[in-house]
Amino acid sequence: MTIYVITLDTENCIGCGQCELECPDNWKMVDGKAKFEKAEIDDSAYESNKKAADSCPVTVIKIEAKDGAAPSSGDSSDEDAGEGA
């Protein structure tokens, strides 16, 4: 099982709320900015958090496999998960 680390550039978040719509289990809007509840997620939460990252219009959400491991979903397009936020 792969562990992923989420990072968020809060300063550049525009507070649109798309991340919360895509993944309400981990993303909330607090004081007009996105906040995640868990910085480390496993395979079971990866897809919903990737959708949150991909939906971000200002690409401030990044998800990377911890310790440089490749995502275990089998989809090679997931390797740049945080870049398409």
mmCIF file as gemmi writes it, N, C-alpha and C atoms, coordinates in Angstrom:
data_model
loop_
_atom_site.group_PDB
_atom_site.id
_atom_site.type_symbol
_atom_site.label_atom_id
_atom_site.label_alt_id
_atom_site.label_comp_id
_atom_site.label_asym_id
_atom_site.label_entity_id
_atom_site.label_seq_id
_atom_site.pdbx_PDB_ins_code
_atom_site.Cartn_x
_atom_site.Cartn_y
_atom_site.Cartn_z
_atom_site.occupancy
_atom_site.B_iso_or_equiv
_atom_site.pdbx_formal_charge
_atom_site.auth_seq_id
_atom_site.auth_asym_id
_atom_site.pdbx_PDB_model_num
ATOM 1 N N . MET Axp A 1 ? 0.85 -1.184 0 1 0 ? 1 A 1
ATOM 2 C CA . MET Axp A 1 ? 0 0 0 1 0 ? 1 A 1
ATOM 3 C C . MET Axp A 1 ? 0.89 1.241 0 1 0 ? 1 A 1
ATOM 4 N N . THR Axp A 2 ? 0.539 2.155 -0.845 1 0 ? 2 A 1
ATOM 5 C CA . THR Axp A 2 ? 1.295 3.401 -0.953 1 0 ? 2 A 1
ATOM 6 C C . THR Axp A 2 ? 0.707 4.457 -0.026 1 0 ? 2 A 1
ATOM 7 N N . ILE Axp A 3 ? 1.564 5.219 0.591 1 0 ? 3 A 1
ATOM 8 C CA . ILE Axp A 3 ? 1.143 6.365 1.399 1 0 ? 3 A 1
ATOM 9 C C . ILE Axp A 3 ? 1.459 7.624 0.591 1 0 ? 3 A 1
ATOM 10 N N . TYR Axp A 4 ? 0.511 8.536 0.568 1 0 ? 4 A 1
ATOM 11 C CA . TYR Axp A 4 ? 0.642 9.784 -0.18 1 0 ? 4 A 1
ATOM 12 C C . TYR Axp A 4 ? 0.636 10.963 0.785 1 0 ? 4 A 1
ATOM 13 N N . VAL Axp A 5 ? 1.36 12.012 0.424 1 0 ? 5 A 1
ATOM 14 C CA . VAL Axp A 5 ? 1.43 13.226 1.229 1 0 ? 5 A 1
ATOM 15 C C . VAL Axp A 5 ? 0.781 14.36 0.439 1 0 ? 5 A 1
ATOM 16 N N . ILE Axp A 6 ? -0.151 15.054 1.092 1 0 ? 6 A 1
ATOM 17 C CA . ILE Axp A 6 ? -0.843 16.186 0.484 1 0 ? 6 A 1
ATOM 18 C C . ILE Axp A 6 ? -0.188 17.473 0.963 1 0 ? 6 A 1
ATOM 19 N N . THR Axp A 7 ? 0.062 18.377 0.033 1 0 ? 7 A 1
ATOM 20 C CA . THR Axp A 7 ? 0.515 19.716 0.395 1 0 ? 7 A 1
ATOM 21 C C . THR Axp A 7 ? -0.43 20.728 -0.244 1 0 ? 7 A 1
ATOM 22 N N . LEU Axp A 8 ? -0.578 21.851 0.419 1 0 ? 8 A 1
ATOM 23 C CA . LEU Axp A 8 ? -1.491 22.899 -0.021 1 0 ? 8 A 1
ATOM 24 C C . LEU Axp A 8 ? -0.804 24.248 0.104 1 0 ? 8 A 1
ATOM 25 N N . ASP Axp A 9 ? -0.829 25.007 -0.961 1 0 ? 9 A 1
ATOM 26 C CA . ASP Axp A 9 ? -0.307 26.375 -0.954 1 0 ? 9 A 1
ATOM 27 C C . ASP Axp A 9 ? -1.456 27.288 -0.53 1 0 ? 9 A 1
ATOM 28 N N . THR Axp A 10 ? -1.669 27.398 0.771 1 0 ? 10 A 1
ATOM 29 C CA . THR Axp A 10 ? -2.81 28.136 1.318 1 0 ? 10 A 1
ATOM 30 C C . THR Axp A 10 ? -2.806 29.595 0.889 1 0 ? 10 A 1
ATOM 31 N N . GLU Axp A 11 ? -1.648 30.192 0.823 1 0 ? 11 A 1
ATOM 32 C CA . GLU Axp A 11 ? -1.551 31.609 0.467 1 0 ? 11 A 1
ATOM 33 C C . GLU Axp A 11 ? -2.176 31.901 -0.897 1 0 ? 11 A 1
ATOM 34 N N . ASN Axp A 12 ? -2.029 30.969 -1.835 1 0 ? 12 A 1
ATOM 35 C CA . ASN Axp A 12 ? -2.55 31.179 -3.185 1 0 ? 12 A 1
ATOM 36 C C . ASN Axp A 12 ? -3.912 30.541 -3.427 1 0 ? 12 A 1
ATOM 37 N N . CYS Axp A 13 ? -4.487 29.922 -2.41 1 0 ? 13 A 1
ATOM 38 C CA . CYS Axp A 13 ? -5.839 29.359 -2.515 1 0 ? 13 A 1
ATOM 39 C C . CYS Axp A 13 ? -6.834 30.507 -2.696 1 0 ? 13 A 1
ATOM 40 N N . ILE Axp A 14 ? -7.752 30.354 -3.668 1 0 ? 14 A 1
ATOM 41 C CA . ILE Axp A 14 ? -8.753 31.4 -3.913 1 0 ? 14 A 1
ATOM 42 C C . ILE Axp A 14 ? -10.082 31.107 -3.22 1 0 ? 14 A 1
ATOM 43 N N . GLY Axp A 15 ? -10.165 29.973 -2.528 1 0 ? 15 A 1
ATOM 44 C CA . GLY Axp A 15 ? -11.359 29.666 -1.746 1 0 ? 15 A 1
ATOM 45 C C . GLY Axp A 15 ? -12.588 29.318 -2.559 1 0 ? 15 A 1
ATOM 46 N N . CYS Axp A 16 ? -12.415 28.697 -3.722 1 0 ? 16 A 1
ATOM 47 C CA . CYS Axp A 16 ? -13.56 28.373 -4.577 1 0 ? 16 A 1
ATOM 48 C C . CYS Axp A 16 ? -14.387 27.206 -4.043 1 0 ? 16 A 1
ATOM 49 N N . GLY Axp A 17 ? -13.783 26.33 -3.233 1 0 ? 17 A 1
ATOM 50 C CA . GLY Axp A 17 ? -14.506 25.223 -2.623 1 0 ? 17 A 1
ATOM 51 C C . GLY Axp A 17 ? -14.615 23.964 -3.463 1 0 ? 17 A 1
ATOM 52 N N . GLN Axp A 18 ? -13.988 23.927 -4.634 1 0 ? 18 A 1
ATOM 53 C CA . GLN Axp A 18 ? -14.07 22.737 -5.486 1 0 ? 18 A 1
ATOM 54 C C . GLN Axp A 18 ? -13.495 21.5 -4.801 1 0 ? 18 A 1
ATOM 55 N N . CYS Axp A 19 ? -12.432 21.664 -4.051 1 0 ? 19 A 1
ATOM 56 C CA . CYS Axp A 19 ? -11.818 20.52 -3.369 1 0 ? 19 A 1
ATOM 57 C C . CYS Axp A 19 ? -12.8 19.898 -2.379 1 0 ? 19 A 1
ATOM 58 N N . GLU Axp A 20 ? -13.516 20.735 -1.655 1 0 ? 20 A 1
ATOM 59 C CA . GLU Axp A 20 ? -14.493 20.233 -0.692 1 0 ? 20 A 1
ATOM 60 C C . GLU Axp A 20 ? -15.644 19.523 -1.397 1 0 ? 20 A 1
ATOM 61 N N . LEU Axp A 21 ? -16.056 20.027 -2.555 1 0 ? 21 A 1
ATOM 62 C CA . LEU Axp A 21 ? -17.119 19.371 -3.316 1 0 ? 21 A 1
ATOM 63 C C . LEU Axp A 21 ? -16.687 17.992 -3.797 1 0 ? 21 A 1
ATOM 64 N N . GLU Axp A 22 ? -15.438 17.868 -4.22 1 0 ? 22 A 1
ATOM 65 C CA . GLU Axp A 22 ? -14.927 16.599 -4.747 1 0 ? 22 A 1
ATOM 66 C C . GLU Axp A 22 ? -14.577 15.595 -3.655 1 0 ? 22 A 1
ATOM 67 N N . CYS Axp A 23 ? -14.127 16.077 -2.509 1 0 ? 23 A 1
ATOM 68 C CA . CYS Axp A 23 ? -13.655 15.178 -1.447 1 0 ? 23 A 1
ATOM 69 C C . CYS Axp A 23 ? -14.015 15.738 -0.074 1 0 ? 23 A 1
ATOM 70 N N . PRO Axp A 24 ? -15.306 15.747 0.268 1 0 ? 24 A 1
ATOM 71 C CA . PRO Axp A 24 ? -15.721 16.338 1.543 1 0 ? 24 A 1
ATOM 72 C C . PRO Axp A 24 ? -15.21 15.594 2.777 1 0 ? 24 A 1
ATOM 73 N N . ASP Axp A 25 ? -14.768 14.354 2.608 1 0 ? 25 A 1
ATOM 74 C CA . ASP Axp A 25 ? -14.234 13.604 3.747 1 0 ? 25 A 1
ATOM 75 C C . ASP Axp A 25 ? -12.912 14.177 4.25 1 0 ? 25 A 1
ATOM 76 N N . ASN Axp A 26 ? -12.149 14.828 3.363 1 0 ? 26 A 1
ATOM 77 C CA . ASN Axp A 26 ? -10.837 15.329 3.77 1 0 ? 26 A 1
ATOM 78 C C . ASN Axp A 26 ? -10.683 16.837 3.617 1 0 ? 26 A 1
ATOM 79 N N . TRP Axp A 27 ? -11.532 17.482 2.833 1 0 ? 27 A 1
ATOM 80 C CA . TRP Axp A 27 ? -11.372 18.908 2.543 1 0 ? 27 A 1
ATOM 81 C C . TRP Axp A 27 ? -12.526 19.718 3.089 1 0 ? 27 A 1
ATOM 82 N N . LYS Axp A 28 ? -12.197 20.827 3.717 1 0 ? 28 A 1
ATOM 83 C CA . LYS Axp A 28 ? -13.187 21.763 4.273 1 0 ? 28 A 1
ATOM 84 C C . LYS Axp A 28 ? -12.73 23.177 3.956 1 0 ? 28 A 1
ATOM 85 N N . MET Axp A 29 ? -13.693 24.083 3.901 1 0 ? 29 A 1
ATOM 86 C CA . MET Axp A 29 ? -13.38 25.501 3.75 1 0 ? 29 A 1
ATOM 87 C C . MET Axp A 29 ? -13.388 26.123 5.145 1 0 ? 29 A 1
ATOM 88 N N . VAL Axp A 30 ? -12.305 26.791 5.507 1 0 ? 30 A 1
ATOM 89 C CA . VAL Axp A 30 ? -12.164 27.442 6.806 1 0 ? 30 A 1
ATOM 90 C C . VAL Axp A 30 ? -11.674 28.868 6.559 1 0 ? 30 A 1
ATOM 91 N N . ASP Axp A 31 ? -12.452 29.829 6.999 1 0 ? 31 A 1
ATOM 92 C CA . ASP Axp A 31 ? -12.099 31.243 6.82 1 0 ? 31 A 1
ATOM 93 C C . ASP Axp A 31 ? -11.779 31.574 5.362 1 0 ? 31 A 1
ATOM 94 N N . GLY Axp A 32 ? -12.553 30.989 4.446 1 0 ? 32 A 1
ATOM 95 C CA . GLY Axp A 32 ? -12.396 31.302 3.03 1 0 ? 32 A 1
ATOM 96 C C . GLY Axp A 32 ? -11.242 30.619 2.331 1 0 ? 32 A 1
ATOM 97 N N . LYS Axp A 33 ? -10.612 29.653 2.992 1 0 ? 33 A 1
ATOM 98 C CA . LYS Axp A 33 ? -9.49 28.922 2.403 1 0 ? 33 A 1
ATOM 99 C C . LYS Axp A 33 ? -9.7 27.427 2.585 1 0 ? 33 A 1
ATOM 100 N N . ALA Axp A 34 ? -9.149 26.648 1.663 1 0 ? 34 A 1
ATOM 101 C CA . ALA Axp A 34 ? -9.212 25.198 1.765 1 0 ? 34 A 1
ATOM 102 C C . ALA Axp A 34 ? -8.309 24.709 2.894 1 0 ? 34 A 1
ATOM 103 N N . LYS Axp A 35 ? -8.761 23.669 3.576 1 0 ? 35 A 1
ATOM 104 C CA . LYS Axp A 35 ? -7.969 22.998 4.61 1 0 ? 35 A 1
ATOM 105 C C . LYS Axp A 35 ? -8.206 21.499 4.462 1 0 ? 35 A 1
ATOM 106 N N . PHE Axp A 36 ? -7.154 20.717 4.596 1 0 ? 36 A 1
ATOM 107 C CA . PHE Axp A 36 ? -7.327 19.267 4.602 1 0 ? 36 A 1
ATOM 108 C C . PHE Axp A 36 ? -7.244 18.768 6.031 1 0 ? 36 A 1
ATOM 109 N N . GLU Axp A 37 ? -7.942 17.672 6.302 1 0 ? 37 A 1
ATOM 110 C CA . GLU Axp A 37 ? -7.925 17.093 7.643 1 0 ? 37 A 1
ATOM 111 C C . GLU Axp A 37 ? -6.767 16.123 7.818 1 0 ? 37 A 1
ATOM 112 N N . LYS Axp A 38 ? -6.419 15.395 6.758 1 0 ? 38 A 1
ATOM 113 C CA . LYS Axp A 38 ? -5.327 14.427 6.822 1 0 ? 38 A 1
ATOM 114 C C . LYS Axp A 38 ? -4.28 14.791 5.779 1 0 ? 38 A 1
ATOM 115 N N . ALA Axp A 39 ? -3.049 14.978 6.225 1 0 ? 39 A 1
ATOM 116 C CA . ALA Axp A 39 ? -1.953 15.296 5.311 1 0 ? 39 A 1
ATOM 117 C C . ALA Axp A 39 ? -1.401 14.042 4.646 1 0 ? 39 A 1
ATOM 118 N N . GLU Axp A 40 ? -1.575 12.887 5.292 1 0 ? 40 A 1
ATOM 119 C CA . GLU Axp A 40 ? -1.129 11.624 4.72 1 0 ? 40 A 1
ATOM 120 C C . GLU Axp A 40 ? -2.342 10.738 4.489 1 0 ? 40 A 1
ATOM 121 N N . ILE Axp A 41 ? -2.429 10.188 3.278 1 0 ? 41 A 1
ATOM 122 C CA . ILE Axp A 41 ? -3.551 9.325 2.915 1 0 ? 41 A 1
ATOM 123 C C . ILE Axp A 41 ? -3.009 8.033 2.326 1 0 ? 41 A 1
ATOM 124 N N . ASP Axp A 42 ? -3.866 7.026 2.249 1 0 ? 42 A 1
ATOM 125 C CA . ASP Axp A 42 ? -3.462 5.764 1.639 1 0 ? 42 A 1
ATOM 126 C C . ASP Axp A 42 ? -4.219 5.57 0.326 1 0 ? 42 A 1
ATOM 127 N N . ASP Axp A 43 ? -4.061 4.396 -0.261 1 0 ? 43 A 1
ATOM 128 C CA . ASP Axp A 43 ? -4.685 4.107 -1.547 1 0 ? 43 A 1
ATOM 129 C C . ASP Axp A 43 ? -6.197 4.303 -1.531 1 0 ? 43 A 1
ATOM 130 N N . SER Axp A 44 ? -6.826 4.002 -0.419 1 0 ? 44 A 1
ATOM 131 C CA . SER Axp A 44 ? -8.288 4.081 -0.355 1 0 ? 44 A 1
ATOM 132 C C . SER Axp A 44 ? -8.806 5.51 -0.479 1 0 ? 44 A 1
ATOM 133 N N . ALA Axp A 45 ? -7.994 6.488 -0.119 1 0 ? 45 A 1
ATOM 134 C CA . ALA Axp A 45 ? -8.41 7.895 -0.191 1 0 ? 45 A 1
ATOM 135 C C . ALA Axp A 45 ? -7.753 8.645 -1.348 1 0 ? 45 A 1
ATOM 136 N N . TYR Axp A 46 ? -6.886 7.971 -2.078 1 0 ? 46 A 1
ATOM 137 C CA . TYR Axp A 46 ? -6.125 8.646 -3.129 1 0 ? 46 A 1
ATOM 138 C C . TYR Axp A 46 ? -7.013 9.211 -4.235 1 0 ? 46 A 1
ATOM 139 N N . GLU Axp A 47 ? -7.9 8.411 -4.787 1 0 ? 47 A 1
ATOM 140 C CA . GLU Axp A 47 ? -8.692 8.852 -5.941 1 0 ? 47 A 1
ATOM 141 C C . GLU Axp A 47 ? -9.545 10.073 -5.624 1 0 ? 47 A 1
ATOM 142 N N . SER Axp A 48 ? -10.218 10.08 -4.487 1 0 ? 48 A 1
ATOM 143 C CA . SER Axp A 48 ? -11.075 11.227 -4.161 1 0 ? 48 A 1
ATOM 144 C C . SER Axp A 48 ? -10.244 12.483 -3.908 1 0 ? 48 A 1
ATOM 145 N N . ASN Axp A 49 ? -9.087 12.333 -3.292 1 0 ? 49 A 1
ATOM 146 C CA . ASN Axp A 49 ? -8.216 13.487 -3.066 1 0 ? 49 A 1
ATOM 147 C C . ASN Axp A 49 ? -7.566 13.952 -4.369 1 0 ? 49 A 1
ATOM 148 N N . LYS Axp A 50 ? -7.282 13.026 -5.271 1 0 ? 50 A 1
ATOM 149 C CA . LYS Axp A 50 ? -6.751 13.405 -6.58 1 0 ? 50 A 1
ATOM 150 C C . LYS Axp A 50 ? -7.798 14.203 -7.351 1 0 ? 50 A 1
ATOM 151 N N . LYS Axp A 51 ? -9.058 13.801 -7.254 1 0 ? 51 A 1
ATOM 152 C CA . LYS Axp A 51 ? -10.129 14.57 -7.898 1 0 ? 51 A 1
ATOM 153 C C . LYS Axp A 51 ? -10.181 15.985 -7.329 1 0 ? 51 A 1
ATOM 154 N N . ALA Axp A 52 ? -10.002 16.101 -6.026 1 0 ? 52 A 1
ATOM 155 C CA . ALA Axp A 52 ? -9.975 17.427 -5.396 1 0 ? 52 A 1
ATOM 156 C C . ALA Axp A 52 ? -8.82 18.253 -5.953 1 0 ? 52 A 1
ATOM 157 N N . ALA Axp A 53 ? -7.648 17.64 -6.049 1 0 ? 53 A 1
ATOM 158 C CA . ALA Axp A 53 ? -6.484 18.349 -6.585 1 0 ? 53 A 1
ATOM 159 C C . ALA Axp A 53 ? -6.701 18.737 -8.044 1 0 ? 53 A 1
ATOM 160 N N . ASP Axp A 54 ? -7.229 17.817 -8.819 1 0 ? 54 A 1
ATOM 161 C CA . ASP Axp A 54 ? -7.454 18.081 -10.24 1 0 ? 54 A 1
ATOM 162 C C . ASP Axp A 54 ? -8.501 19.162 -10.472 1 0 ? 54 A 1
ATOM 163 N N . SER Axp A 55 ? -9.417 19.326 -9.537 1 0 ? 55 A 1
ATOM 164 C CA . SER Axp A 55 ? -10.49 20.313 -9.7 1 0 ? 55 A 1
ATOM 165 C C . SER Axp A 55 ? -10.061 21.726 -9.319 1 0 ? 55 A 1
ATOM 166 N N . CYS Axp A 56 ? -8.908 21.863 -8.692 1 0 ? 56 A 1
ATOM 167 C CA . CYS Axp A 56 ? -8.45 23.175 -8.222 1 0 ? 56 A 1
ATOM 168 C C . CYS Axp A 56 ? -8.047 24.057 -9.405 1 0 ? 56 A 1
ATOM 169 N N . PRO Axp A 57 ? -8.733 25.19 -9.586 1 0 ? 57 A 1
ATOM 170 C CA . PRO Axp A 57 ? -8.432 26.042 -10.742 1 0 ? 57 A 1
ATOM 171 C C . PRO Axp A 57 ? -7.099 26.786 -10.649 1 0 ? 57 A 1
ATOM 172 N N . VAL Axp A 58 ? -6.512 26.855 -9.463 1 0 ? 58 A 1
ATOM 173 C CA . VAL Axp A 58 ? -5.232 27.555 -9.308 1 0 ? 58 A 1
ATOM 174 C C . VAL Axp A 58 ? -4.088 26.61 -8.933 1 0 ? 58 A 1
ATOM 175 N N . THR Axp A 59 ? -4.33 25.327 -9.029 1 0 ? 59 A 1
ATOM 176 C CA . THR Axp A 59 ? -3.318 24.269 -8.846 1 0 ? 59 A 1
ATOM 177 C C . THR Axp A 59 ? -2.478 24.417 -7.581 1 0 ? 59 A 1
ATOM 178 N N . VAL Axp A 60 ? -3.14 24.613 -6.45 1 0 ? 60 A 1
ATOM 179 C CA . VAL Axp A 60 ? -2.403 24.773 -5.192 1 0 ? 60 A 1
ATOM 180 C C . VAL Axp A 60 ? -2.36 23.493 -4.353 1 0 ? 60 A 1
ATOM 181 N N . ILE Axp A 61 ? -2.992 22.422 -4.836 1 0 ? 61 A 1
ATOM 182 C CA . ILE Axp A 61 ? -3.001 21.147 -4.117 1 0 ? 61 A 1
ATOM 183 C C . ILE Axp A 61 ? -2.053 20.188 -4.825 1 0 ? 61 A 1
ATOM 184 N N . LYS Axp A 62 ? -1.159 19.593 -4.059 1 0 ? 62 A 1
ATOM 185 C CA . LYS Axp A 62 ? -0.198 18.642 -4.611 1 0 ? 62 A 1
ATOM 186 C C . LYS Axp A 62 ? -0.273 17.348 -3.815 1 0 ? 62 A 1
ATOM 187 N N . ILE Axp A 63 ? -0.272 16.222 -4.507 1 0 ? 63 A 1
ATOM 188 C CA . ILE Axp A 63 ? -0.282 14.912 -3.856 1 0 ? 63 A 1
ATOM 189 C C . ILE Axp A 63 ? 0.887 14.118 -4.417 1 0 ? 63 A 1
ATOM 190 N N . GLU Axp A 64 ? 1.751 13.658 -3.529 1 0 ? 64 A 1
ATOM 191 C CA . GLU Axp A 64 ? 2.915 12.886 -3.941 1 0 ? 64 A 1
ATOM 192 C C . GLU Axp A 64 ? 3.016 11.621 -3.12 1 0 ? 64 A 1
ATOM 193 N N . ALA Axp A 65 ? 3.498 10.575 -3.755 1 0 ? 65 A 1
ATOM 194 C CA . ALA Axp A 65 ? 3.751 9.345 -3.029 1 0 ? 65 A 1
ATOM 195 C C . ALA Axp A 65 ? 4.891 9.592 -2.046 1 0 ? 65 A 1
ATOM 196 N N . LYS Axp A 66 ? 4.698 9.144 -0.819 1 0 ? 66 A 1
ATOM 197 C CA . LYS Axp A 66 ? 5.725 9.317 0.212 1 0 ? 66 A 1
ATOM 198 C C . LYS Axp A 66 ? 6.954 8.492 -0.159 1 0 ? 66 A 1
ATOM 199 N N . ASP Axp A 67 ? 8.119 9.023 0.114 1 0 ? 67 A 1
ATOM 200 C CA . ASP Axp A 67 ? 9.391 8.349 -0.161 1 0 ? 67 A 1
ATOM 201 C C . ASP Axp A 67 ? 9.604 8.086 -1.643 1 0 ? 67 A 1
ATOM 202 N N . GLY Axp A 68 ? 8.944 8.853 -2.505 1 0 ? 68 A 1
ATOM 203 C CA . GLY Axp A 68 ? 9.163 8.743 -3.938 1 0 ? 68 A 1
ATOM 204 C C . GLY Axp A 68 ? 8.588 7.506 -4.588 1 0 ? 68 A 1
ATOM 205 N N . ALA Axp A 69 ? 7.781 6.742 -3.871 1 0 ? 69 A 1
ATOM 206 C CA . ALA Axp A 69 ? 7.181 5.54 -4.447 1 0 ? 69 A 1
ATOM 207 C C . ALA Axp A 69 ? 6.163 5.932 -5.505 1 0 ? 69 A 1
ATOM 208 N N . ALA Axp A 70 ? 6.014 5.106 -6.519 1 0 ? 70 A 1
ATOM 209 C CA . ALA Axp A 70 ? 5.025 5.362 -7.568 1 0 ? 70 A 1
ATOM 210 C C . ALA Axp A 70 ? 3.632 5.048 -7.038 1 0 ? 70 A 1
ATOM 211 N N . PRO Axp A 71 ? 2.612 5.752 -7.516 1 0 ? 71 A 1
ATOM 212 C CA . PRO Axp A 71 ? 1.235 5.439 -7.114 1 0 ? 71 A 1
ATOM 213 C C . PRO Axp A 71 ? 0.907 4.001 -7.468 1 0 ? 71 A 1
ATOM 214 N N . SER Axp A 72 ? 0.143 3.336 -6.634 1 0 ? 72 A 1
ATOM 215 C CA . SER Axp A 72 ? -0.14 1.922 -6.849 1 0 ? 72 A 1
ATOM 216 C C . SER Axp A 72 ? -1.451 1.679 -7.569 1 0 ? 72 A 1
ATOM 217 N N . SER Axp A 73 ? -2.076 2.709 -8.137 1 0 ? 73 A 1
ATOM 218 C CA . SER Axp A 73 ? -3.351 2.538 -8.827 1 0 ? 73 A 1
ATOM 219 C C . SER Axp A 73 ? -3.18 1.844 -10.164 1 0 ? 73 A 1
ATOM 220 N N . GLY Axp A 74 ? -1.946 1.788 -10.678 1 0 ? 74 A 1
ATOM 221 C CA . GLY Axp A 74 ? -1.709 1.156 -11.953 1 0 ? 74 A 1
ATOM 222 C C . GLY Axp A 74 ? -1.883 2.108 -13.124 1 0 ? 74 A 1
ATOM 223 N N . ASP Axp A 75 ? -2.357 3.289 -12.904 1 0 ? 75 A 1
ATOM 224 C CA . ASP Axp A 75 ? -2.556 4.282 -13.945 1 0 ? 75 A 1
ATOM 225 C C . ASP Axp A 75 ? -1.346 5.201 -13.956 1 0 ? 75 A 1
ATOM 226 N N . SER Axp A 76 ? -0.54 5.127 -14.993 1 0 ? 76 A 1
ATOM 227 C CA . SER Axp A 76 ? 0.69 5.911 -15.015 1 0 ? 76 A 1
ATOM 228 C C . SER Axp A 76 ? 0.425 7.404 -15.038 1 0 ? 76 A 1
ATOM 229 N N . SER Axp A 77 ? -0.771 7.833 -15.45 1 0 ? 77 A 1
ATOM 230 C CA . SER Axp A 77 ? -1.076 9.263 -15.462 1 0 ? 77 A 1
ATOM 231 C C . SER Axp A 77 ? -1.203 9.819 -14.058 1 0 ? 77 A 1
ATOM 232 N N . ASP Axp A 78 ? -1.337 8.97 -13.062 1 0 ? 78 A 1
ATOM 233 C CA . ASP Axp A 78 ? -1.453 9.413 -11.679 1 0 ? 78 A 1
ATOM 234 C C . ASP Axp A 78 ? -0.118 9.872 -11.103 1 0 ? 78 A 1
ATOM 235 N N . GLU Axp A 79 ? 0.983 9.624 -11.798 1 0 ? 79 A 1
ATOM 236 C CA . GLU Axp A 79 ? 2.288 9.951 -11.243 1 0 ? 79 A 1
ATOM 237 C C . GLU Axp A 79 ? 2.46 11.434 -10.992 1 0 ? 79 A 1
ATOM 238 N N . ASP Axp A 80 ? 1.777 12.281 -11.739 1 0 ? 80 A 1
ATOM 239 C CA . ASP Axp A 80 ? 1.865 13.722 -11.551 1 0 ? 80 A 1
ATOM 240 C C . ASP Axp A 80 ? 0.611 14.241 -10.874 1 0 ? 80 A 1
ATOM 241 N N . ALA Axp A 81 ? 0.092 13.495 -9.918 1 0 ? 81 A 1
ATOM 242 C CA . ALA Axp A 81 ? -1.207 13.791 -9.312 1 0 ? 81 A 1
ATOM 243 C C . ALA Axp A 81 ? -1.343 15.213 -8.817 1 0 ? 81 A 1
ATOM 244 N N . GLY Axp A 82 ? -0.33 15.745 -8.169 1 0 ? 82 A 1
ATOM 245 C CA . GLY Axp A 82 ? -0.46 17.085 -7.618 1 0 ? 82 A 1
ATOM 246 C C . GLY Axp A 82 ? -0.305 18.188 -8.644 1 0 ? 82 A 1
ATOM 247 N N . GLU Axp A 83 ? 0.265 17.885 -9.779 1 0 ? 83 A 1
ATOM 248 C CA . GLU Axp A 83 ? 0.543 18.926 -10.754 1 0 ? 83 A 1
ATOM 249 C C . GLU Axp A 83 ? -0.7 19.384 -11.494 1 0 ? 83 A 1
ATOM 250 N N . GLY Axp A 84 ? -1.723 18.545 -11.586 1 0 ? 84 A 1
ATOM 251 C CA . GLY Axp A 84 ? -2.924 18.926 -12.313 1 0 ? 84 A 1
ATOM 252 C C . GLY Axp A 84 ? -3.992 19.5 -11.437 1 0 ? 84 A 1
ATOM 253 N N . ALA Axp A 85 ? -3.624 19.879 -10.226 1 0 ? 85 A 1
ATOM 254 C CA . ALA Axp A 85 ? -4.584 20.358 -9.248 1 0 ? 85 A 1
ATOM 255 C C . ALA Axp A 85 ? -5.418 21.429 -9.851 1 0 ? 85 A 1
